[in-house]
């Protein structure tokens, strides 16, 4: 269960970074 939470947190961080890059590119 802890591993799942860690993976989810990483996915969220990657999502935030991708959104930030998309906003900067625009």
Secondary structure, 3 states (H helix, E strand, C coil): CHHHHHHHHHHHHHHHHHHHHHHHHC
